[in-house]
Amino acid sequence: MTERSTRESSDENSPESPDPTAIETIVITIEDLVTALEATLGTGREAVLRITPPFSGRMRARIHLAGADNYDNPTPIHLDPTTLVEPCPGYPTAAETAAELESPDDSYTDRHEETHTERLSAWREAVRANVVDTAEMETPTGAVAVDVRWLGES
């Protein structure tokens, strides 16, 4: 595991800093995580959970589609959503669901849609059941371990 944040205590009124190593705890909604994973694994878009400066001991990470972003210093921290679920379950595709149906005639029918919806629901539950309590966050000076707190149903 990487170094923990060098801050001595987490204070609700901690000063804001341009240094991301000031972060001790990241707060994320379960829905943002699930949505970011679905976008990343299901569509190939690069969805991340972004922490925007200035930084303090406790920070929110919110869903963001990464791309050709141009940031001033300090730059936001982007967390890969796959690193926040251990193990990260494989995302069920519509093609995989079609291949698993008993009859090829059932592909892309109401039965296919219902089966795929059930598989997606089970996948979402597996994600919720496997969220991490700590994560590594990449900073300009290296990786730092932080606590993760979840909002919403898990």
C-alpha positions as CSV (number, residue, x, y, z in Angstrom):
1,M,0.0,0.0,0.0
2,T,1.1,3.6,-0.5
3,E,1.8,6.3,2.0
4,R,-1.1,7.7,4.0
5,S,-1.8,11.3,3.9
6,T,0.7,13.3,6.0
7,R,-2.0,15.4,7.7
8,E,-2.1,14.9,11.5
9,S,-5.9,15.1,12.0
10,S,-9.1,15.4,10.0
11,D,-10.7,18.7,10.9
12,E,-14.1,19.7,9.5
13,N,-12.7,23.2,9.3
14,S,-9.4,22.2,7.8
15,P,-7.8,24.8,5.6
16,E,-8.0,24.4,1.9
17,S,-4.8,23.6,0.0
18,P,-3.6,23.3,-3.5
19,D,-1.8,20.1,-2.3
20,P,-4.0,16.9,-2.9
21,T,-2.0,15.1,-0.2
22,A,-4.1,17.1,2.2
23,I,-7.0,14.7,1.4
24,E,-7.7,12.1,4.0
25,T,-11.2,11.0,3.1
26,I,-13.1,11.0,-0.1
27,V,-16.9,10.9,-0.1
28,I,-18.7,9.4,-3.1
29,T,-22.3,8.5,-3.8
30,I,-23.0,4.9,-4.7
31,E,-25.0,6.1,-7.7
32,D,-22.1,8.1,-9.1
33,L,-19.9,5.1,-8.8
34,V,-22.4,2.7,-10.5
35,T,-23.0,5.3,-13.3
36,A,-19.3,5.9,-13.9
37,L,-18.7,2.1,-14.1
38,E,-21.6,1.6,-16.5
39,A,-20.3,4.4,-18.7
40,T,-16.7,3.2,-18.7
41,L,-17.4,-0.5,-19.0
42,G,-20.6,-0.4,-21.0
43,T,-19.9,2.3,-23.6
44,G,-16.1,2.8,-23.6
45,R,-16.3,6.4,-22.5
46,E,-13.9,7.4,-19.8
47,A,-16.0,8.3,-16.8
48,V,-14.0,9.2,-13.7
49,L,-14.8,10.4,-10.2
50,R,-13.3,13.9,-10.0
51,I,-12.1,15.7,-7.0
52,T,-11.7,19.5,-7.7
53,P,-9.3,21.8,-5.9
54,P,-8.8,23.5,-3.5
55,F,-8.3,20.4,-1.4
56,S,-9.0,19.7,2.3
57,G,-9.2,16.7,4.6
58,R,-12.6,15.6,3.4
59,M,-13.5,16.0,-0.2
60,R,-16.4,14.9,-2.5
61,A,-15.7,13.0,-5.7
62,R,-18.3,13.5,-8.4
63,I,-18.9,11.8,-11.8
64,H,-17.1,13.4,-14.8
65,L,-16.5,12.4,-18.4
66,A,-12.8,12.8,-18.9
67,G,-11.5,14.1,-22.1
68,A,-9.5,17.0,-23.5
69,D,-9.8,18.9,-20.3
70,N,-7.4,21.8,-19.8
71,Y,-6.9,22.7,-16.2
72,D,-5.0,25.3,-14.3
73,N,-2.8,24.3,-11.4
74,P,-3.7,22.6,-9.2
75,T,-5.3,20.1,-11.4
76,P,-8.3,18.0,-10.3
77,I,-7.7,14.4,-9.2
78,H,-9.4,11.8,-11.4
79,L,-10.3,8.4,-9.8
80,D,-10.8,5.4,-12.0
81,P,-14.1,3.9,-10.8
82,T,-12.8,0.3,-11.3
83,T,-10.3,0.9,-8.5
84,L,-13.2,1.5,-6.0
85,V,-14.7,-1.9,-6.3
86,E,-12.9,-5.1,-5.3
87,P,-13.4,-7.3,-7.1
88,C,-14.9,-5.3,-9.9
89,P,-17.5,-7.6,-11.6
90,G,-17.5,-7.9,-15.4
91,Y,-20.1,-5.8,-17.1
92,P,-22.8,-7.8,-18.8
93,T,-23.3,-6.9,-22.4
94,A,-26.4,-7.4,-24.5
95,A,-24.4,-9.6,-26.9
96,E,-23.4,-11.9,-24.0
97,T,-27.0,-12.1,-22.8
98,A,-28.1,-13.0,-26.3
99,A,-25.5,-15.7,-26.5
100,E,-26.7,-17.3,-23.3
101,L,-30.4,-17.5,-24.2
102,E,-31.6,-21.0,-25.0
103,S,-32.9,-20.1,-28.5
104,P,-31.3,-17.8,-31.0
105,D,-34.8,-16.7,-31.9
106,D,-35.0,-15.1,-28.4
107,S,-32.2,-12.7,-29.2
108,Y,-33.3,-9.0,-29.2
109,T,-36.9,-9.8,-28.1
110,D,-38.8,-8.9,-25.0
111,R,-37.3,-12.0,-23.3
112,H,-33.8,-10.8,-24.2
113,E,-34.5,-7.4,-22.9
114,E,-35.9,-8.7,-19.6
115,T,-33.0,-11.1,-19.1
116,H,-30.5,-8.4,-19.8
117,T,-32.2,-6.0,-17.4
118,E,-32.0,-8.7,-14.7
119,R,-28.3,-9.2,-15.4
120,L,-27.7,-5.5,-15.2
121,S,-29.6,-5.3,-11.9
122,A,-27.5,-8.2,-10.5
123,W,-24.3,-6.5,-11.7
124,R,-25.3,-3.2,-10.0
125,E,-25.9,-5.1,-6.7
126,A,-22.5,-6.8,-7.0
127,V,-20.9,-3.4,-7.4
128,R,-22.7,-2.0,-4.3
129,A,-21.7,-5.1,-2.3
130,N,-18.0,-4.8,-3.2
131,V,-17.1,-1.1,-2.6
132,V,-13.7,-0.5,-0.9
133,D,-13.1,1.4,2.3
134,T,-9.7,2.7,1.3
135,A,-8.2,3.6,-2.1
136,E,-5.1,4.8,-3.7
137,M,-5.2,8.3,-5.2
138,E,-2.6,9.4,-7.7
139,T,-1.1,12.8,-7.1
140,P,1.7,14.7,-8.8
141,T,4.0,13.6,-6.0
142,G,2.9,9.9,-6.1
143,A,0.1,7.7,-4.8
144,V,-1.5,8.4,-1.5
145,A,-3.9,6.1,0.4
146,V,-7.2,7.7,1.5
147,D,-10.4,6.5,3.3
148,V,-13.5,6.2,1.2
149,R,-17.0,7.0,2.6
150,W,-20.1,6.1,0.7
151,L,-23.4,8.0,0.4
152,G,-26.6,6.2,-0.6
153,E,-27.6,2.6,-0.4
154,S,-24.9,0.0,-0.6
